[in-house]
Amino acid sequence: KPETGAVISKLAEISGASSRVLVTSRDSLNLYNEIAWALPPMDWPAADDTARALEFDSVRLFCHAARRSLPGFDPGTRSLGLIGRICAAVGGLPLAIVLAASLARIMSLEAILRNVEADPLALQSQELEVEQRHRRLHNVVVTTWVNMDPSEQNSLRQLSVFQGGFDAEAARDVARTGLHNILSFVNRSLISSRSRDRFDLHPLLRSWGVESLNSTGQLPEALRRHSRYYLDYANELYRLVGDARLADYLEAAAADAGNFRATLDLLAREERWDEGVQLCMHLVPYWDVRGKRSEAVQTAERFLPHAGRSIAKGRLLSGLCSINRRLGYLDEALAYSRQAEQLFAAEGATVAHAMELASQAMIARMISDLTRAGELYDKALAVVRAAGEQDQYALSVLLNNYGVFLQTAGRLDEALEIHRECLAIREKRGDVRGMIDSFGNLADILGDSGRAEEGLQLREQLLAMPELQEADDVTARLVRLGRTRDLTLLNRHSEAVPLLQELLADARAGNDRVVECYVLAHLGTCSLQLGHLDAAVDWYRQAAEKFTAQRNHKELP
């Protein structure tokens, strides 16, 4: 209340300049000399982090509170996982954790979790010495609610449709809530500021807000505004992938994953199948890079059987093929690719049709059916070449993939021709990243053809290119790794070792685990060739452990 701040200000003035007043309050007092220390909710363990569960204050508080009514309470590993989920369901709020723990005397942890997830506001205490306003979570929220004016209540209701946080733009467009209101809610601990740009409602307030929206008949329209916003936002994000800004796309998609899931749920409930397919298509790169195969397949299959024929549907099917192929589910990948190929052919999408044939060729190569892979690549190239000059990008991608296939099949002279054609197209288009890849492929083939000296010269030429300095760190590391490969082919292992050690430090600093795997393996080979057998065993062991740890290790030799 304003008068509270006035009293404290006057008290500090009377007490002198050296005085300090320590105040606990839900609201900031908004005094000039005030320093506000936020007291966030307790953190909780991730669902798969049961081994470290007791390191979290929320879990320890639950166990301590449970022992008050059940002295022998001693949770095992599985129980600690359930306790972590209970703490997550109440958003780490200490009062809620204590109230939930008090049920351990009469209910299993599974039952407590079900009840908390169904209605967290119903948690209550029977202890007489507990203040009335703290006996039920419902009372806590009511006390907060009645102290807000109607416009603030409405803003908080509208914000409750967000799942997993929001930014100021989304709050304005979806909840009709401006930055001034958000700041006011943050100062009163009603909204947490998860970072400089994102905010979140506590799960209990969100539950109350949704209840209130439903009781006033505003929920359907609020959810539709939310879905419209995130459908448009996903479309906007998807353009970042085409603009080679994958890292920005992934960060934004991860931040709003909860909101995208909520939108997909609404689209499924309202049977808006085509819009669901469109949104799934926009989320495929996120699912793919993050290895979320189960979520991708289960979500997409809610919409695919009902959606009409469209290019978006074909792209979604193609994306599901890519996700399954990357993780080694080749039968499923081939089934999705064939559906996509048929749809693209029916829609007259020539280039997409050809790219799907190339995808099937990659699968054939992975199962060592090299004859079938070659036939599919030839067919795909014929389709793209027939499409004309405007499809030079697609042609360069196909040539690159075909060249890699020919190289692995040992058809090195053909591979060299294909990659040179690919390089010429990329130089004409000004495709710097593509040019770097093509130079690297040509150097690899020269090395495999017994012309490693020429390959090394080409790699040194590539390392001197100004364009490489502007490329991302991963690309630069791969080029440097290729140079060490050329040196080992020339039996110049002692020169390669210091370069590899420098590259290993750089890869670890950049958390580049794939390059780290290859560097460790190369160090093992160099040590072996130099007669350092113990070192070789150690490097190979590290490489094997790192390869196994990678989610996509099925693709790595």
C-alpha positions in Angstrom: 0.0 0.0 0.0 1.3 3.6 -0.7 1.1 4.5 3.0 3.4 1.7 3.9 6.1 3.1 1.7 5.6 6.6 3.2 5.9 5.2 6.7 9.2 3.4 5.9 10.6 6.4 4.1 9.8 8.6 7.1 11.3 6.0 9.5 14.6 5.9 7.4 14.7 9.7 7.4 14.3 9.9 11.2 16.8 7.1 11.8 19.6 8.8 9.8 21.7 8.1 6.7 23.2 4.9 8.1 19.9 3.2 8.8 18.7 0.1 6.9 15.1 -1.2 6.8 14.6 -4.8 5.7 11.1 -5.4 4.4 9.4 -8.5 3.0 6.6 -7.7 0.6 4.9 -9.1 -2.5 5.0 -5.6 -4.0 7.9 -3.3 -4.6 7.6 -0.1 -2.4 8.8 2.1 -5.3 11.0 4.2 -3.0 14.0 6.0 -4.5 16.7 4.3 -2.3 15.0 0.9 -2.4 16.9 -2.1 -3.5 14.6 -5.0 -4.5 15.8 -8.5 -4.1 13.5 -11.0 -5.9 12.8 -14.2 -4.2 12.0 -16.6 -7.0 10.2 -20.0 -6.6 12.3 -23.0 -5.7 13.9 -24.8 -8.7 13.1 -28.4 -9.4 14.9 -31.2 -11.2 14.3 -32.1 -14.8 12.1 -35.2 -15.3 15.1 -37.4 -16.3 17.5 -36.0 -13.6 16.4 -38.2 -10.6 20.1 -38.9 -9.7 20.5 -35.2 -8.7 17.0 -34.7 -7.3 18.1 -34.2 -3.7 20.3 -31.4 -4.7 17.2 -29.3 -5.3 15.7 -27.3 -2.4 12.1 -28.0 -3.6 12.6 -31.8 -3.3 14.4 -31.6 0.1 11.5 -29.3 1.4 8.9 -31.9 0.2 10.7 -34.7 2.0 11.2 -32.7 5.2 7.5 -31.7 5.2 6.3 -35.3 4.4 8.3 -36.6 7.4 6.3 -34.3 9.8 3.2 -36.5 9.1 4.9 -39.6 8.0 8.2 -40.0 10.1 9.4 -43.0 8.1 9.2 -41.3 4.7 12.2 -42.4 2.7 11.8 -42.0 -1.1 13.7 -44.1 -3.5 15.0 -43.1 -6.9 11.6 -43.5 -8.7 9.8 -41.6 -5.9 12.3 -38.7 -6.2 11.3 -38.4 -9.8 7.6 -38.2 -8.8 8.4 -35.6 -6.1 10.3 -33.5 -8.8 7.2 -33.6 -11.0 5.0 -32.6 -8.1 7.3 -29.6 -7.4 7.2 -28.7 -11.1 3.3 -28.9 -11.1 3.1 -26.3 -8.4 5.8 -24.1 -9.9 8.2 -24.5 -7.0 6.0 -22.5 -4.6 7.1 -23.5 -1.0 3.6 -23.3 0.5 2.2 -25.5 -2.3 5.0 -28.0 -1.8 4.4 -28.2 1.9 0.6 -28.7 1.4 1.2 -31.4 -1.2 3.7 -33.2 1.1 1.2 -33.2 3.9 -0.9 -35.6 1.8 1.9 -38.3 1.9 0.3 -39.8 5.0 -2.9 -40.8 3.2 -2.0 -40.9 -0.5 0.7 -42.4 -2.8 3.0 -40.0 -4.6 1.3 -41.0 -7.9 -2.1 -40.0 -6.5 -0.7 -36.7 -5.1 0.7 -35.9 -8.5 -2.6 -36.7 -10.3 -4.5 -34.5 -7.9 -2.0 -31.6 -8.1 -2.0 -31.7 -11.9 -5.8 -31.8 -12.0 -6.4 -29.0 -9.5 -3.4 -27.4 -7.7 -5.6 -24.7 -6.1 -7.5 -27.4 -4.1 -4.4 -28.1 -1.9 -5.1 -27.3 1.7 -3.8 -27.8 5.3 -5.7 -29.1 8.4 -3.2 -27.6 10.8 -4.9 -25.2 13.2 -1.9 -22.9 13.8 -1.7 -22.1 10.1 -3.1 -18.7 9.2 -6.5 -18.9 7.4 -5.2 -17.2 4.3 -2.4 -19.9 4.0 -4.6 -23.0 4.7 -5.6 -23.3 1.0 -3.8 -22.2 -2.1 -7.2 -21.1 -3.4 -7.2 -18.5 -0.5 -3.8 -17.2 -1.4 -4.8 -16.6 -5.0 -8.2 -15.0 -4.0 -6.3 -12.6 -1.6 -4.1 -11.5 -4.5 -7.0 -11.3 -6.9 -9.3 -9.1 -4.8 -6.5 -6.6 -4.3 -6.3 -5.9 -8.0 -8.5 -3.4 -9.9 -10.8 -4.8 -12.7 -8.5 -3.8 -15.6 -5.5 -5.6 -13.9 -7.7 -8.7 -13.3 -8.6 -8.8 -17.0 -5.0 -8.5 -18.1 -4.0 -11.3 -15.8 -6.8 -13.5 -17.1 -5.7 -12.9 -20.7 -2.1 -13.6 -19.9 -3.1 -17.0 -18.6 -3.5 -18.5 -22.1 0.3 -18.5 -22.6 2.1 -21.8 -21.9 5.8 -21.6 -21.0 6.2 -17.8 -21.1 5.8 -14.9 -23.5 7.4 -11.7 -24.6 6.1 -8.1 -24.6 4.9 -8.3 -28.2 2.9 -11.5 -27.7 1.4 -10.0 -24.5 0.3 -6.9 -26.4 -1.2 -8.8 -29.4 -2.7 -11.8 -27.6 -3.6 -10.5 -24.1 -4.0 -6.7 -25.0 -1.6 -6.1 -22.1 1.1 -3.3 -22.4 4.6 -3.1 -21.0 3.4 -0.9 -18.2 1.1 -3.5 -16.8 3.7 -6.2 -17.2 6.2 -4.2 -15.2 3.6 -3.6 -12.5 2.9 -7.3 -12.3 6.7 -8.1 -12.1 7.1 -5.6 -9.3 4.3 -7.3 -7.4 5.7 -10.8 -8.0 2.7 -11.9 -10.1 4.8 -12.4 -13.2 8.4 -13.6 -13.2 11.0 -12.2 -15.5 12.8 -15.3 -16.9 15.2 -13.2 -18.9 15.4 -9.6 -20.2 12.9 -10.4 -22.9 10.6 -13.1 -21.6 8.0 -13.3 -18.8 5.9 -16.0 -17.2 2.9 -16.4 -15.0 3.2 -18.8 -12.0 1.3 -22.0 -12.8 -1.2 -21.4 -9.9 -2.1 -17.9 -11.2 -2.3 -19.4 -14.7 -4.7 -22.1 -13.5 -6.8 -19.4 -11.7 -6.8 -17.2 -14.8 -8.0 -19.9 -17.1 -10.8 -20.8 -14.7 -11.8 -17.1 -14.6 -11.7 -16.8 -18.4 -13.9 -19.8 -18.7 -16.4 -18.6 -16.1 -16.7 -15.3 -17.9 -17.1 -16.9 -21.4 -13.9 -15.2 -22.6 -11.8 -18.4 -23.0 -12.6 -19.5 -26.6 -11.8 -16.1 -28.0 -8.6 -15.7 -26.0 -7.4 -19.1 -27.2 -8.2 -18.2 -30.8 -6.2 -14.9 -30.6 -3.4 -17.0 -29.1 -3.5 -19.5 -31.9 -3.7 -16.9 -34.6 -0.6 -15.1 -33.2 1.5 -18.3 -33.0 0.5 -19.5 -36.4 1.7 -16.3 -37.9 4.8 -16.3 -35.6 5.8 -19.8 -36.7 5.5 -18.8 -40.3 7.8 -15.8 -39.6 10.3 -18.0 -37.7 10.4 -20.6 -40.5 11.8 -17.9 -42.9 14.9 -17.7 -40.6 15.8 -21.3 -41.7 15.8 -20.3 -45.3 17.9 -17.2 -44.5 20.6 -19.5 -42.9 19.7 -18.3 -39.4 19.0 -21.7 -37.9 20.5 -20.9 -34.5 18.1 -17.9 -34.1 15.2 -20.1 -35.3 16.0 -22.9 -32.8 16.4 -20.5 -29.9 13.0 -18.8 -30.6 11.2 -22.2 -31.3 12.5 -23.6 -28.0 11.4 -20.6 -26.0 7.8 -20.8 -27.3 7.6 -24.6 -27.6 4.8 -24.7 -25.0 2.8 -22.1 -26.9 3.2 -24.0 -30.1 2.0 -27.2 -28.4 -1.1 -25.3 -27.0 -1.8 -24.0 -30.5 -1.6 -27.5 -32.0 -4.0 -28.8 -29.3 -6.5 -26.1 -30.1 -6.2 -26.8 -33.9 -6.8 -30.5 -33.3 -9.8 -29.9 -31.0 -11.4 -27.6 -33.6 -10.4 -30.0 -36.5 -8.4 -27.3 -38.3 -6.4 -30.0 -39.9 -4.7 -28.0 -42.7 -3.5 -25.3 -40.3 -2.2 -28.0 -38.1 -0.1 -29.5 -40.9 1.2 -26.0 -41.7 2.3 -25.4 -38.1 3.9 -28.9 -37.9 5.8 -28.2 -41.1 7.2 -25.0 -39.6 8.3 -26.9 -36.5 10.1 -29.8 -38.3 13.6 -28.2 -38.2 13.2 -27.7 -34.4 12.1 -31.3 -33.9 14.8 -32.6 -36.2 17.8 -30.8 -34.8 16.6 -31.3 -31.2 16.1 -35.1 -31.8 12.4 -34.9 -30.9 11.3 -37.8 -33.1 8.4 -39.1 -30.9 6.9 -35.6 -30.5 7.2 -34.9 -34.2 5.6 -38.2 -35.3 2.8 -38.2 -32.7 1.9 -34.6 -33.3 2.0 -34.8 -37.1 -0.1 -38.0 -37.2 -2.9 -36.1 -35.4 -3.3 -34.0 -38.5 -1.9 -35.9 -41.5 -4.8 -38.4 -42.0 -7.4 -35.7 -42.1 -5.6 -32.9 -44.0 -6.2 -32.2 -47.7 -3.5 -32.6 -50.3 -1.1 -29.7 -50.3 2.6 -28.8 -50.7 2.8 -28.1 -47.0 1.6 -31.7 -46.3 4.3 -33.0 -48.6 6.9 -30.9 -46.9 5.8 -32.2 -43.5 6.0 -35.8 -44.7 9.5 -35.0 -46.1 10.5 -33.5 -42.8 9.3 -36.6 -40.9 11.4 -38.7 -43.4 14.5 -36.6 -42.5 13.9 -36.9 -38.7 13.5 -40.7 -38.9 16.4 -41.2 -41.3 18.8 -39.1 -39.1 18.0 -41.3 -36.1 18.2 -44.6 -38.0 14.5 -45.4 -38.4 14.9 -46.2 -42.1 11.7 -48.2 -42.8 9.6 -45.3 -41.3 11.7 -42.8 -43.2 11.2 -44.5 -46.5 7.4 -44.8 -46.0 7.1 -41.0 -45.3 9.3 -40.2 -48.3 7.2 -42.3 -50.7 4.1 -40.5 -49.5 5.7 -37.2 -50.0 7.0 -38.2 -53.5 3.6 -39.2 -54.6 2.0 -36.0 -53.3 4.7 -33.7 -54.9 4.3 -35.6 -58.3 0.5 -35.2 -58.1 0.9 -31.4 -57.3 3.4 -30.9 -60.1 6.1 -29.8 -57.6 9.0 -30.9 -59.8 11.9 -29.9 -57.7 10.4 -31.2 -54.5 9.6 -34.4 -56.3 13.3 -34.8 -57.3 14.6 -34.0 -53.8 12.4 -36.7 -52.4 13.9 -39.2 -54.9 17.3 -38.1 -53.6 16.1 -38.6 -50.1 15.2 -42.2 -51.0 18.6 -42.6 -52.6 20.2 -41.6 -49.3 18.2 -44.3 -47.5 19.2 -46.9 -50.1 22.8 -45.9 -49.6 22.4 -46.3 -45.8 21.2 -49.9 -46.2 24.1 -50.5 -48.7 21.8 -50.9 -51.8 24.2 -48.9 -53.9 22.6 -50.0 -57.2 19.2 -48.7 -56.2 20.8 -45.5 -54.8 22.5 -44.7 -58.1 19.3 -45.3 -60.0 17.4 -42.9 -57.7 20.0 -40.2 -58.0 20.1 -40.5 -61.8 16.3 -40.2 -61.9 16.3 -37.2 -59.5 19.0 -35.4 -61.5 17.1 -35.9 -64.7 13.9 -34.4 -63.2 15.8 -31.3 -61.9 17.8 -30.8 -65.2 14.5 -30.9 -67.1 13.1 -28.2 -64.8 15.4 -25.5 -66.3 17.8 -22.7 -65.3 15.6 -21.4 -62.4 16.3 -24.5 -60.3 20.0 -24.2 -60.1 20.1 -24.3 -56.3 18.2 -27.6 -56.2 20.5 -28.9 -58.9 23.6 -28.0 -56.9 22.2 -29.7 -53.8 21.5 -32.9 -55.8 24.9 -32.8 -57.4 26.6 -32.5 -54.1 24.7 -35.4 -52.6 25.2 -37.5 -55.7 29.0 -36.7 -55.6 29.2 -37.8 -52.0 27.4 -41.1 -52.9 29.8 -41.7 -55.8 32.8 -41.1 -53.5 31.5 -43.6 -50.9 30.8 -46.1 -53.7 34.4 -45.8 -54.9 33.5 -44.2 -58.2 36.1 -41.4 -57.7 36.5 -40.1 -61.2 32.7 -39.7 -61.6 32.6 -38.1 -58.2 35.2 -35.6 -59.2 33.3 -34.6 -62.3 30.0 -34.2 -60.4 31.6 -32.0 -57.6 33.3 -29.8 -60.2 30.0 -29.2 -61.9 28.4 -28.5 -58.5 31.2 -26.0 -57.6 30.7 -24.2 -60.9 27.0 -23.7 -60.2 27.7 -22.5 -56.6 30.4 -20.0 -57.8 27.9 -18.6 -60.4 25.2 -18.3 -57.7 27.6 -16.7 -55.1 26.8 -19.5 -52.7 29.7 -19.1 -50.3 28.8 -21.9 -47.9 28.2 -24.2 -50.9 31.5 -23.3 -52.4 33.3 -24.2 -49.2 31.6 -27.6 -49.1 32.5 -28.3 -52.7 36.1 -27.4 -52.3 36.2 -29.7 -49.2 34.6 -32.5 -51.2 37.0 -32.1 -54.1 40.0 -32.2 -51.7 38.6 -35.4 -50.0 38.3 -37.1 -53.4 41.8 -36.1 -54.4 43.1 -37.6 -51.2 41.1 -40.8 -51.7 42.5 -41.0 -55.3 46.1 -41.0 -54.2 46.5 -37.3 -55.0 46.6 -36.1 -51.4 49.3 -33.4 -52.2 46.8 -31.8 -54.6 44.1 -32.2 -52.0 46.2 -30.4 -49.4 47.0 -27.6 -51.8 43.3 -27.2 -52.5 42.6 -27.2 -48.7 45.2 -24.5 -48.1 43.7 -22.4 -50.8 40.3 -22.8 -49.1 41.7 -21.9 -45.7 43.1 -18.7 -47.3 39.7 -17.7 -48.7 38.3 -14.5 -47.1 34.9 -16.1 -47.3 35.9 -18.8 -44.8 36.7 -16.1 -42.2 33.1 -15.1 -42.4 31.7 -18.6 -42.2 30.4 -20.1 -39.0 32.8 -21.8 -36.6 31.7 -25.3 -37.4 32.4 -24.9 -41.1 35.9 -23.5 -40.4 36.6 -26.4 -38.0 35.6 -29.0 -40.7 38.0 -27.4 -43.2 40.8 -27.5 -40.6 40.0 -31.1 -39.9 40.2 -31.9 -43.6 43.7 -30.4 -43.7 44.8 -32.8 -41.0 43.3 -35.7 -42.9 45.4 -34.7 -46.0 48.5 -34.6 -43.8 47.9 -38.1 -42.4 47.3 -39.4 -45.9 50.8 -38.0 -46.8 52.2 -39.8 -43.6 53.0 -36.4 -42.1 51.5 -37.4 -38.8 53.9 -35.4 -36.6 52.7 -32.2 -38.4 49.1 -33.2 -38.0 49.2 -33.8 -34.2 49.7 -30.2 -33.0 47.0 -29.0 -35.5 44.6 -31.6 -34.1 45.3 -30.7 -30.5 44.7 -27.0 -31.3 41.5 -28.0 -33.1 40.4 -30.2 -30.2 40.7 -27.3 -27.8 38.7 -25.1 -30.1 35.9 -27.7 -30.6 35.6 -28.2 -26.9 35.5 -24.5 -26.2 32.7 -24.2 -28.8 30.9 -27.3 -27.6 31.2 -28.8 -31.1 30.8 -32.4 -30.1 30.8 -33.9 -33.6 34.1 -32.3 -34.6 35.5 -33.3 -31.2 34.6 -37.0 -32.0 36.5 -36.9 -35.3 39.5 -35.1 -33.9 39.9 -37.7 -31.1 39.7 -40.5 -33.7 42.3 -38.7 -35.9 44.6 -38.3 -32.9 44.3 -42.0 -32.2 45.3 -42.8 -35.8 48.3 -40.4 -35.7 49.5 -41.8 -32.3 49.2 -45.3 -33.7 51.2 -44.5 -36.8 53.9 -42.7 -34.6 54.2 -45.8 -32.4 52.6 -44.2 -29.3 50.3 -47.1 -28.6 49.1 -46.2 -25.1 48.2 -42.7 -26.3 46.4 -44.2 -29.3 44.3 -46.5 -27.1 43.4 -43.5 -24.9 42.4 -41.3 -27.8 40.4 -44.1 -29.4 38.6 -44.8 -26.1 37.7 -41.2 -25.8 36.5 -41.1 -29.4 34.3 -44.2 -28.9 32.7 -42.7 -25.7 32.0 -39.4 -27.5 30.6 -41.1 -30.6 28.3 -43.3 -28.5 27.0 -40.3 -26.5 25.9 -38.4 -29.7 22.1 -38.7 -30.4 22.9 -39.2 -34.1 25.8 -41.7 -33.7 24.1 -44.1 -36.0 25.2 -41.9 -38.9 28.8 -41.6 -37.6 31.4 -44.2 -38.6 
